[in-house]
Structure formats: C-alpha cells, structure tokens
C-alpha cells in the first residue's frame, strides 16, 4: 500500500488545539461585553450594507443580529441592548426589507365543502335563508307543544 507523501505534509500544516489547561469560564460581565461587541459590529455592518436593499447578505446579517440580540436579552433588558445600537432593532428592519407575502399561508388548505358551509356576511343577509330557518323553528315548536308527557 503506497502512502502519498504530500498528504503527510498537508496534515503538518494544520494547527493542533493547544493542550493547555487554561480553559476558563467567562463571567456574566465578560459575556455581556463580548456579545455587545458582536451585536454592535453586526449593526455597523448592516448600516454599511443597507444601501444594497433586500439582498440575501442582508437577510443573513439580520438573522445573525436577531440571534445576537436574543442571546443578549437573556442577560440584559431589551432597552439596554437597543441603547448600544441607538434604537436599532433587527426584527423591524427585517420586516421592512423583507415583508411577508399574504399568499403564504401555513397549515392545511380547507376543503371546498367546509368553505361553502361557513357563515359569511352575504349569507347572513339573505332573507330566504332566514324564512326557511323560521319555518323549521315553527315546525319544531309545534312538535314540542303537541308532545305527550
């Protein structure tokens, strides 16, 4: 079995993970600082890319900013998060750039029979339907009155 000599040199170029036991957990303040820096960087990048309009890059950037803000809001209130980015909210920006089309509906389509049987405004205004209903009510009432106990 031949071994490719180039493969061994390529694996030597990859960096190995440091084996130091200096792994430390960030404090709450350090995590907040780190997340705020990331969120502000995303905000500034969006301001630069905003003239591009509704592009896929902006959609991905806004999604990252939403995730960043969601993580920050677990640690600090939303108002404080928005102070760092001067009131910028990625959800409102995403709604403005990428409005949801009304044609897109979730769930199953209703069958035609259930749609035709549902009460709609024009059906409620039809006097013939009310006349038929009243006849049925009178028939039931007379049958109830003539029942033997």
VMD Tcl script that builds the backbone (N, CA, C; Angstrom):
set m [mol new atoms 447]
animate dup $m
set s [atomselect $m all]
$s set {name element resname resid chain x y z} {
  {N N UNK 1 A 0.836 -1.159 0.000}
  {CA C UNK 1 A 0.000 0.000 0.000}
  {C C UNK 1 A 0.888 1.232 0.000}
  {N N UNK 2 A 0.695 2.106 -0.989}
  {CA C UNK 2 A 1.518 3.307 -1.100}
  {C C UNK 2 A 0.877 4.450 -0.324}
  {N N UNK 3 A 1.726 5.194 0.343}
  {CA C UNK 3 A 1.258 6.364 1.087}
  {C C UNK 3 A 1.704 7.594 0.327}
  {N N UNK 4 A 0.775 8.509 0.149}
  {CA C UNK 4 A 1.062 9.742 -0.575}
  {C C UNK 4 A 1.894 10.654 0.325}
  {N N UNK 5 A 3.120 11.028 -0.101}
  {CA C UNK 5 A 3.966 11.859 0.749}
  {C C UNK 5 A 3.406 13.279 0.915}
  {N N UNK 6 A 2.596 13.767 -0.031}
  {CA C UNK 6 A 2.043 15.113 0.075}
  {C C UNK 6 A 0.983 15.179 1.169}
  {N N UNK 7 A 0.284 14.091 1.392}
  {CA C UNK 7 A -0.769 14.086 2.399}
  {C C UNK 7 A -0.191 14.315 3.786}
  {N N UNK 8 A 0.995 13.763 4.056}
  {CA C UNK 8 A 1.587 13.949 5.373}
  {C C UNK 8 A 2.030 15.393 5.583}
  {N N UNK 9 A 2.483 16.061 4.517}
  {CA C UNK 9 A 2.903 17.453 4.674}
  {C C UNK 9 A 1.691 18.370 4.859}
  {N N UNK 10 A 0.556 18.022 4.259}
  {CA C UNK 10 A -0.656 18.828 4.417}
  {C C UNK 10 A -1.151 18.733 5.852}
  {N N UNK 11 A -1.094 17.552 6.438}
  {CA C UNK 11 A -1.570 17.404 7.812}
  {C C UNK 11 A -0.644 18.137 8.784}
  {N N UNK 12 A 0.617 18.339 8.408}
  {CA C UNK 12 A 1.539 19.064 9.272}
  {C C UNK 12 A 1.209 20.551 9.284}
  {N N UNK 13 A 0.569 21.054 8.221}
  {CA C UNK 13 A 0.210 22.467 8.156}
  {C C UNK 13 A -0.971 22.810 9.052}
  {N N UNK 14 A -1.807 21.836 9.328}
  {CA C UNK 14 A -2.973 22.133 10.174}
  {C C UNK 14 A -2.524 22.332 11.605}
  {N N UNK 15 A -3.140 23.289 12.250}
  {CA C UNK 15 A -2.757 23.597 13.618}
  {C C UNK 15 A -3.509 22.706 14.586}
  {N N UNK 16 A -2.817 22.258 15.583}
  {CA C UNK 16 A -3.426 21.432 16.598}
  {C C UNK 16 A -3.968 22.312 17.707}
  {N N UNK 17 A -4.954 21.803 18.378}
  {CA C UNK 17 A -5.543 22.508 19.502}
  {C C UNK 17 A -4.525 22.584 20.635}
  {N N UNK 18 A -4.373 23.738 21.278}
  {CA C UNK 18 A -3.411 23.827 22.374}
  {C C UNK 18 A -3.819 22.910 23.533}
  {N N UNK 19 A -2.827 22.304 24.138}
  {CA C UNK 19 A -3.094 21.333 25.192}
  {C C UNK 19 A -2.943 21.949 26.580}
  {N N UNK 20 A -3.151 23.232 26.678}
  {CA C UNK 20 A -3.007 23.887 27.972}
  {C C UNK 20 A -4.321 23.793 28.753}
  {N N UNK 21 A -4.219 23.644 30.050}
  {CA C UNK 21 A -5.427 23.544 30.873}
  {C C UNK 21 A -5.980 24.925 31.252}
  {N N UNK 22 A -5.694 25.952 30.449}
  {CA C UNK 22 A -6.104 27.314 30.762}
  {C C UNK 22 A -7.495 27.631 30.205}
  {N N UNK 23 A -8.403 26.705 30.313}
  {CA C UNK 23 A -9.765 26.935 29.879}
  {C C UNK 23 A -10.497 27.593 31.047}
  {N N UNK 24 A -11.065 28.766 30.787}
  {CA C UNK 24 A -11.766 29.431 31.878}
  {C C UNK 24 A -13.156 29.823 31.415}
  {N N UNK 25 A -14.038 29.892 32.350}
  {CA C UNK 25 A -15.411 30.259 32.069}
  {C C UNK 25 A -15.523 31.778 32.178}
  {N N UNK 26 A -16.182 32.375 31.202}
  {CA C UNK 26 A -16.350 33.820 31.210}
  {C C UNK 26 A -17.395 34.217 32.252}
  {N N UNK 27 A -17.144 35.311 32.910}
  {CA C UNK 27 A -18.130 35.818 33.860}
  {C C UNK 27 A -19.277 36.447 33.086}
  {N N UNK 28 A -20.342 36.781 33.802}
  {CA C UNK 28 A -21.513 37.359 33.159}
  {C C UNK 28 A -21.167 38.689 32.480}
  {N N UNK 29 A -20.370 39.517 33.151}
  {CA C UNK 29 A -19.993 40.808 32.582}
  {C C UNK 29 A -19.157 40.643 31.326}
  {N N UNK 30 A -18.243 39.664 31.336}
  {CA C UNK 30 A -17.402 39.415 30.159}
  {C C UNK 30 A -18.233 38.901 28.983}
  {N N UNK 31 A -19.206 38.042 29.277}
  {CA C UNK 31 A -20.090 37.548 28.213}
  {C C UNK 31 A -20.898 38.687 27.625}
  {N N UNK 32 A -21.403 39.566 28.503}
  {CA C UNK 32 A -22.177 40.712 28.022}
  {C C UNK 32 A -21.314 41.587 27.124}
  {N N UNK 33 A -20.082 41.874 27.562}
  {CA C UNK 33 A -19.175 42.699 26.760}
  {C C UNK 33 A -18.933 42.070 25.391}
  {N N UNK 34 A -18.661 40.783 25.385}
  {CA C UNK 34 A -18.380 40.076 24.137}
  {C C UNK 34 A -19.595 40.104 23.208}
  {N N UNK 35 A -20.779 39.824 23.751}
  {CA C UNK 35 A -21.983 39.815 22.931}
  {C C UNK 35 A -22.347 41.213 22.434}
  {N N UNK 36 A -22.111 42.233 23.270}
  {CA C UNK 36 A -22.401 43.606 22.846}
  {C C UNK 36 A -21.480 44.001 21.707}
  {N N UNK 37 A -20.200 43.659 21.805}
  {CA C UNK 37 A -19.258 43.969 20.712}
  {C C UNK 37 A -19.704 43.316 19.410}
  {N N UNK 38 A -20.118 42.053 19.510}
  {CA C UNK 38 A -20.569 41.331 18.319}
  {C C UNK 38 A -21.825 41.993 17.742}
  {N N UNK 39 A -22.766 42.361 18.609}
  {CA C UNK 39 A -24.018 42.959 18.152}
  {C C UNK 39 A -23.773 44.326 17.502}
  {N N UNK 40 A -22.910 45.125 18.107}
  {CA C UNK 40 A -22.586 46.437 17.540}
  {C C UNK 40 A -21.879 46.276 16.202}
  {N N UNK 41 A -21.001 45.276 16.084}
  {CA C UNK 41 A -20.316 45.034 14.812}
  {C C UNK 41 A -21.319 44.642 13.729}
  {N N UNK 42 A -22.311 43.821 14.078}
  {CA C UNK 42 A -23.340 43.446 13.111}
  {C C UNK 42 A -24.169 44.659 12.697}
  {N N UNK 43 A -24.467 45.529 13.659}
  {CA C UNK 43 A -25.233 46.740 13.374}
  {C C UNK 43 A -24.470 47.646 12.408}
  {N N UNK 44 A -23.175 47.841 12.680}
  {CA C UNK 44 A -22.370 48.705 11.803}
  {C C UNK 44 A -22.255 48.107 10.407}
  {N N UNK 45 A -22.101 46.793 10.335}
  {CA C UNK 45 A -22.007 46.137 9.033}
  {C C UNK 45 A -23.325 46.282 8.274}
  {N N UNK 46 A -24.445 46.216 8.997}
  {CA C UNK 46 A -25.742 46.398 8.341}
  {C C UNK 46 A -25.883 47.823 7.817}
  {N N UNK 47 A -25.429 48.798 8.589}
  {CA C UNK 47 A -25.515 50.192 8.129}
  {C C UNK 47 A -24.724 50.408 6.847}
  {N N UNK 48 A -23.592 49.707 6.729}
  {CA C UNK 48 A -22.781 49.817 5.514}
  {C C UNK 48 A -23.483 49.120 4.347}
  {N N UNK 49 A -24.095 47.950 4.606}
  {CA C UNK 49 A -24.727 47.161 3.547}
  {C C UNK 49 A -26.175 47.561 3.276}
  {N N UNK 50 A -26.735 48.457 4.058}
  {CA C UNK 50 A -28.140 48.822 3.900}
  {C C UNK 50 A -28.478 49.367 2.517}
  {N N UNK 51 A -27.599 50.145 1.860}
  {CA C UNK 51 A -27.950 50.626 0.512}
  {C C UNK 51 A -28.159 49.506 -0.511}
  {N N UNK 52 A -27.678 48.302 -0.222}
  {CA C UNK 52 A -27.891 47.186 -1.142}
  {C C UNK 52 A -29.349 46.760 -1.186}
  {N N UNK 53 A -30.111 47.096 -0.149}
  {CA C UNK 53 A -31.535 46.761 -0.125}
  {C C UNK 53 A -31.759 45.329 0.338}
  {N N UNK 54 A -32.792 44.723 -0.209}
  {CA C UNK 54 A -33.208 43.386 0.204}
  {C C UNK 54 A -32.369 42.321 -0.492}
  {N N UNK 55 A -31.153 42.127 -0.013}
  {CA C UNK 55 A -30.280 41.104 -0.588}
  {C C UNK 55 A -30.185 39.924 0.382}
  {N N UNK 56 A -29.696 38.810 -0.127}
  {CA C UNK 56 A -29.535 37.631 0.725}
  {C C UNK 56 A -28.495 37.878 1.817}
  {N N UNK 57 A -27.491 38.689 1.503}
  {CA C UNK 57 A -26.481 39.036 2.502}
  {C C UNK 57 A -27.093 39.791 3.666}
  {N N UNK 58 A -27.987 40.735 3.359}
  {CA C UNK 58 A -28.664 41.481 4.421}
  {C C UNK 58 A -29.592 40.582 5.221}
  {N N UNK 59 A -30.243 39.629 4.553}
  {CA C UNK 59 A -31.125 38.700 5.274}
  {C C UNK 59 A -30.309 37.867 6.267}
  {N N UNK 60 A -29.154 37.363 5.829}
  {CA C UNK 60 A -28.300 36.567 6.709}
  {C C UNK 60 A -27.760 37.424 7.854}
  {N N UNK 61 A -27.391 38.651 7.543}
  {CA C UNK 61 A -26.875 39.569 8.553}
  {C C UNK 61 A -27.936 39.883 9.603}
  {N N UNK 62 A -29.154 40.127 9.158}
  {CA C UNK 62 A -30.238 40.410 10.100}
  {C C UNK 62 A -30.592 39.190 10.941}
  {N N UNK 63 A -30.498 38.015 10.361}
  {CA C UNK 63 A -30.754 36.791 11.131}
  {C C UNK 63 A -29.691 36.619 12.208}
  {N N UNK 64 A -28.433 36.886 11.863}
  {CA C UNK 64 A -27.360 36.832 12.865}
  {C C UNK 64 A -27.592 37.863 13.953}
  {N N UNK 65 A -28.025 39.065 13.570}
  {CA C UNK 65 A -28.276 40.121 14.547}
  {C C UNK 65 A -29.438 39.744 15.463}
  {N N UNK 66 A -30.445 39.073 14.919}
  {CA C UNK 66 A -31.557 38.609 15.753}
  {C C UNK 66 A -31.068 37.597 16.779}
  {N N UNK 67 A -30.235 36.659 16.346}
  {CA C UNK 67 A -29.686 35.671 17.269}
  {C C UNK 67 A -28.828 36.336 18.335}
  {N N UNK 68 A -28.038 37.310 17.907}
  {CA C UNK 68 A -27.181 38.034 18.837}
  {C C UNK 68 A -28.011 38.786 19.869}
  {N N UNK 69 A -29.050 39.475 19.403}
  {CA C UNK 69 A -29.892 40.227 20.331}
  {C C UNK 69 A -30.657 39.294 21.254}
  {N N UNK 70 A -31.095 38.154 20.745}
  {CA C UNK 70 A -31.806 37.182 21.573}
  {C C UNK 70 A -30.902 36.690 22.704}
  {N N UNK 71 A -29.633 36.427 22.377}
  {CA C UNK 71 A -28.676 35.975 23.401}
  {C C UNK 71 A -28.415 37.089 24.412}
  {N N UNK 72 A -28.316 38.321 23.934}
  {CA C UNK 72 A -28.091 39.453 24.839}
  {C C UNK 72 A -29.291 39.689 25.746}
  {N N UNK 73 A -30.491 39.517 25.218}
  {CA C UNK 73 A -31.686 39.778 26.006}
  {C C UNK 73 A -31.869 38.772 27.133}
  {N N UNK 74 A -31.182 37.640 27.063}
  {CA C UNK 74 A -31.214 36.699 28.182}
  {C C UNK 74 A -30.407 37.241 29.352}
  {N N UNK 75 A -29.469 38.149 29.061}
  {CA C UNK 75 A -28.586 38.675 30.099}
  {C C UNK 75 A -28.958 40.089 30.537}
  {N N UNK 76 A -29.416 40.919 29.597}
  {CA C UNK 76 A -29.767 42.304 29.924}
  {C C UNK 76 A -31.086 42.658 29.245}
  {N N UNK 77 A -31.795 43.693 29.723}
  {CA C UNK 77 A -33.082 44.061 29.109}
  {C C UNK 77 A -32.924 44.590 27.683}
  {N N UNK 78 A -34.027 44.496 26.922}
  {CA C UNK 78 A -34.010 44.903 25.518}
  {C C UNK 78 A -33.684 46.379 25.363}
  {N N UNK 79 A -34.223 47.199 26.247}
  {CA C UNK 79 A -33.968 48.639 26.149}
  {C C UNK 79 A -32.476 48.933 26.256}
  {N N UNK 80 A -31.795 48.206 27.119}
  {CA C UNK 80 A -30.357 48.406 27.278}
  {C C UNK 80 A -29.594 47.938 26.038}
  {N N UNK 81 A -30.052 46.851 25.440}
  {CA C UNK 81 A -29.426 46.357 24.212}
  {C C UNK 81 A -29.569 47.403 23.112}
  {N N UNK 82 A -30.771 47.987 22.997}
  {CA C UNK 82 A -31.013 48.958 21.940}
  {C C UNK 82 A -30.278 50.274 22.183}
  {N N UNK 83 A -29.895 50.547 23.435}
  {CA C UNK 83 A -29.088 51.742 23.709}
  {C C UNK 83 A -27.713 51.643 23.035}
  {N N UNK 84 A -27.166 50.443 23.013}
  {CA C UNK 84 A -25.841 50.259 22.404}
  {C C UNK 84 A -25.869 50.503 20.908}
  {N N UNK 85 A -27.003 50.219 20.283}
  {CA C UNK 85 A -27.104 50.345 18.826}
  {C C UNK 85 A -28.082 51.452 18.424}
  {N N UNK 86 A -28.296 52.385 19.309}
  {CA C UNK 86 A -29.103 53.588 19.055}
  {C C UNK 86 A -30.515 53.257 18.565}
  {N N UNK 87 A -31.174 52.329 19.254}
  {CA C UNK 87 A -32.563 52.008 18.952}
  {C C UNK 87 A -32.774 51.085 17.772}
  {N N UNK 88 A -31.717 50.551 17.210}
  {CA C UNK 88 A -31.841 49.665 16.047}
  {C C UNK 88 A -32.385 48.318 16.496}
  {N N UNK 89 A -33.381 47.819 15.800}
  {CA C UNK 89 A -33.972 46.527 16.116}
  {C C UNK 89 A -33.961 45.671 14.854}
  {N N UNK 90 A -33.258 44.546 14.856}
  {CA C UNK 90 A -33.159 43.734 13.632}
  {C C UNK 90 A -34.499 43.167 13.169}
  {N N UNK 91 A -35.445 42.964 14.100}
  {CA C UNK 91 A -36.741 42.415 13.700}
  {C C UNK 91 A -37.514 43.423 12.855}
  {N N UNK 92 A -37.522 44.690 13.277}
  {CA C UNK 92 A -38.247 45.698 12.499}
  {C C UNK 92 A -37.564 45.946 11.151}
  {N N UNK 93 A -36.247 45.930 11.135}
  {CA C UNK 93 A -35.529 46.114 9.871}
  {C C UNK 93 A -35.824 44.964 8.916}
  {N N UNK 94 A -35.898 43.750 9.458}
  {CA C UNK 94 A -36.170 42.592 8.614}
  {C C UNK 94 A -37.593 42.659 8.058}
  {N N UNK 95 A -38.536 43.127 8.887}
  {CA C UNK 95 A -39.912 43.287 8.404}
  {C C UNK 95 A -39.983 44.340 7.296}
  {N N UNK 96 A -39.209 45.420 7.456}
  {CA C UNK 96 A -39.241 46.483 6.448}
  {C C UNK 96 A -38.603 46.041 5.135}
  {N N UNK 97 A -37.485 45.332 5.209}
  {CA C UNK 97 A -36.794 44.911 3.985}
  {C C UNK 97 A -37.438 43.697 3.330}
  {N N UNK 98 A -37.932 42.776 4.139}
  {CA C UNK 98 A -38.482 41.519 3.623}
  {C C UNK 98 A -39.900 41.324 4.150}
  {N N UNK 99 A -40.890 42.022 3.581}
  {CA C UNK 99 A -42.262 41.872 4.080}
  {C C UNK 99 A -42.791 40.483 3.749}
  {N N UNK 100 A -43.630 39.978 4.632}
  {CA C UNK 100 A -44.217 38.653 4.449}
  {C C UNK 100 A -45.369 38.774 3.459}
  {N N UNK 101 A -45.367 37.924 2.460}
  {CA C UNK 101 A -46.435 37.941 1.470}
  {C C UNK 101 A -47.698 37.340 2.079}
  {N N UNK 102 A -48.834 37.908 1.751}
  {CA C UNK 102 A -50.103 37.427 2.295}
  {C C UNK 102 A -50.506 36.081 1.696}
  {N N UNK 103 A -49.952 35.732 0.549}
  {CA C UNK 103 A -50.318 34.490 -0.111}
  {C C UNK 103 A -49.757 33.282 0.615}
  {N N UNK 104 A -48.666 33.477 1.323}
  {CA C UNK 104 A -48.059 32.357 2.020}
  {C C UNK 104 A -48.865 32.074 3.281}
  {N N UNK 105 A -49.519 30.901 3.306}
  {CA C UNK 105 A -50.309 30.531 4.471}
  {C C UNK 105 A -49.754 29.234 5.029}
  {N N UNK 106 A -49.775 29.151 6.316}
  {CA C UNK 106 A -49.344 27.917 6.958}
  {C C UNK 106 A -50.568 27.048 7.219}
  {N N UNK 107 A -50.355 25.778 7.279}
  {CA C UNK 107 A -51.435 24.863 7.591}
  {C C UNK 107 A -52.031 24.245 6.348}
  {N N UNK 108 A -53.059 23.457 6.605}
  {CA C UNK 108 A -53.707 22.750 5.515}
  {C C UNK 108 A -54.711 23.650 4.815}
  {N N UNK 109 A -54.931 23.367 3.528}
  {CA C UNK 109 A -55.976 24.069 2.798}
  {C C UNK 109 A -57.324 23.490 3.209}
  {N N UNK 110 A -58.320 24.350 3.347}
  {CA C UNK 110 A -59.649 23.886 3.706}
  {C C UNK 110 A -60.323 23.291 2.480}
  {N N UNK 111 A -61.171 22.307 2.717}
  {CA C UNK 111 A -61.875 21.698 1.598}
  {C C UNK 111 A -62.957 22.639 1.100}
  {N N UNK 112 A -63.400 22.437 -0.127}
  {CA C UNK 112 A -64.396 23.330 -0.713}
  {C C UNK 112 A -65.733 23.199 0.000}
  {N N UNK 113 A -66.051 22.020 0.526}
  {CA C UNK 113 A -67.340 21.856 1.211}
  {C C UNK 113 A -67.366 22.619 2.531}
  {N N UNK 114 A -66.255 22.652 3.263}
  {CA C UNK 114 A -66.249 23.387 4.521}
  {C C UNK 114 A -66.232 24.892 4.278}
  {N N UNK 115 A -65.659 25.321 3.170}
  {CA C UNK 115 A -65.652 26.739 2.843}
  {C C UNK 115 A -67.047 27.211 2.468}
  {N N UNK 116 A -67.818 26.374 1.757}
  {CA C UNK 116 A -69.144 26.795 1.314}
  {C C UNK 116 A -70.137 26.764 2.468}
  {N N UNK 117 A -69.894 25.967 3.507}
  {CA C UNK 117 A -70.825 25.875 4.621}
  {C C UNK 117 A -70.544 26.884 5.716}
  {N N UNK 118 A -69.465 27.569 5.638}
  {CA C UNK 118 A -69.146 28.534 6.691}
  {C C UNK 118 A -70.045 29.752 6.551}
  {N N UNK 119 A -70.336 30.383 7.685}
  {CA C UNK 119 A -71.196 31.572 7.667}
  {C C UNK 119 A -70.381 32.785 7.266}
  {N N UNK 120 A -70.841 33.429 6.240}
  {CA C UNK 120 A -70.199 34.638 5.753}
  {C C UNK 120 A -71.244 35.737 5.730}
  {N N UNK 121 A -70.818 36.965 5.626}
  {CA C UNK 121 A -71.726 38.109 5.684}
  {C C UNK 121 A -72.844 38.049 4.640}
  {N N UNK 122 A -72.582 37.727 3.367}
  {CA C UNK 122 A -73.680 37.716 2.394}
  {C C UNK 122 A -74.751 36.680 2.724}
  {N N UNK 123 A -74.393 35.549 3.294}
  {CA C UNK 123 A -75.372 34.515 3.622}
  {C C UNK 123 A -76.258 34.955 4.776}
  {N N UNK 124 A -75.706 35.700 5.717}
  {CA C UNK 124 A -76.485 36.146 6.864}
  {C C UNK 124 A -77.508 37.205 6.463}
  {N N UNK 125 A -77.290 37.875 5.373}
  {CA C UNK 125 A -78.200 38.925 4.915}
  {C C UNK 125 A -79.274 38.400 3.955}
  {N N UNK 126 A -79.305 37.120 3.696}
  {CA C UNK 126 A -80.248 36.543 2.733}
  {C C UNK 126 A -81.585 36.265 3.434}
  {N N UNK 127 A -82.681 36.987 3.077}
  {CA C UNK 127 A -83.962 36.798 3.766}
  {C C UNK 127 A -84.582 35.424 3.518}
  {N N UNK 128 A -84.282 34.816 2.366}
  {CA C UNK 128 A -84.844 33.482 2.093}
  {C C UNK 128 A -84.308 32.454 3.075}
  {N N UNK 129 A -83.042 32.569 3.430}
  {CA C UNK 129 A -82.448 31.620 4.394}
  {C C UNK 129 A -83.108 31.781 5.760}
  {N N UNK 130 A -83.360 33.028 6.139}
  {CA C UNK 130 A -83.997 33.273 7.434}
  {C C UNK 130 A -85.439 32.742 7.434}
  {N N UNK 131 A -86.134 32.866 6.326}
  {CA C UNK 131 A -87.509 32.376 6.228}
  {C C UNK 131 A -87.542 30.856 6.396}
  {N N UNK 132 A -86.605 30.169 5.740}
  {CA C UNK 132 A -86.523 28.705 5.874}
  {C C UNK 132 A -86.203 28.311 7.311}
  {N N UNK 133 A -85.305 29.065 7.938}
  {CA C UNK 133 A -84.932 28.778 9.315}
  {C C UNK 133 A -86.126 28.969 10.251}
  {N N UNK 134 A -86.882 30.027 10.032}
  {CA C UNK 134 A -88.051 30.281 10.881}
  {C C UNK 134 A -89.101 29.196 10.697}
  {N N UNK 135 A -89.296 28.717 9.475}
  {CA C UNK 135 A -90.237 27.618 9.235}
  {C C UNK 135 A -89.815 26.384 10.015}
  {N N UNK 136 A -88.521 26.082 9.979}
  {CA C UNK 136 A -88.023 24.915 10.716}
  {C C UNK 136 A -88.224 25.103 12.213}
  {N N UNK 137 A -88.028 26.321 12.715}
  {CA C UNK 137 A -88.221 26.594 14.140}
  {C C UNK 137 A -89.686 26.438 14.536}
  {N N UNK 138 A -90.602 26.930 13.687}
  {CA C UNK 138 A -92.030 26.792 13.973}
  {C C UNK 138 A -92.440 25.331 13.970}
  {N N UNK 139 A -91.891 24.553 13.047}
  {CA C UNK 139 A -92.199 23.122 12.986}
  {C C UNK 139 A -91.732 22.437 14.261}
  {N N UNK 140 A -90.532 22.751 14.708}
  {CA C UNK 140 A -90.032 22.154 15.943}
  {C C UNK 140 A -90.848 22.590 17.150}
  {N N UNK 141 A -91.240 23.849 17.171}
  {CA C UNK 141 A -92.011 24.364 18.298}
  {C C UNK 141 A -93.388 23.680 18.368}
  {N N UNK 142 A -94.053 23.538 17.217}
  {CA C UNK 142 A -95.374 22.890 17.212}
  {C C UNK 142 A -95.247 21.415 17.583}
  {N N UNK 143 A -94.189 20.772 17.144}
  {CA C UNK 143 A -93.984 19.372 17.539}
  {C C UNK 143 A -93.727 19.247 19.030}
  {N N UNK 144 A -93.040 20.166 19.596}
  {CA C UNK 144 A -92.759 20.155 21.036}
  {C C UNK 144 A -94.045 20.396 21.834}
  {N N UNK 145 A -94.904 21.311 21.338}
  {CA C UNK 145 A -96.148 21.621 22.034}
  {C C UNK 145 A -97.128 20.447 21.990}
  {N N UNK 146 A -97.097 19.668 20.941}
  {CA C UNK 146 A -98.031 18.563 20.785}
  {C C UNK 146 A -97.514 17.259 21.377}
  {N N UNK 147 A -96.350 17.287 21.985}
  {CA C UNK 147 A -95.807 16.068 22.588}
  {C C UNK 147 A -96.583 15.717 23.847}
  {N N UNK 148 A -96.738 14.452 24.078}
  {CA C UNK 148 A -97.389 13.995 25.302}
  {C C UNK 148 A -96.318 13.762 26.343}
  {N N UNK 149 A -96.610 14.158 27.566}
  {CA C UNK 149 A -95.644 13.982 28.650}
  {C C UNK 149 A -95.561 12.582 29.126}
}
mol reanalyze $m
mol bondsrecalc $m
mol representation Tube
mol addrep $m
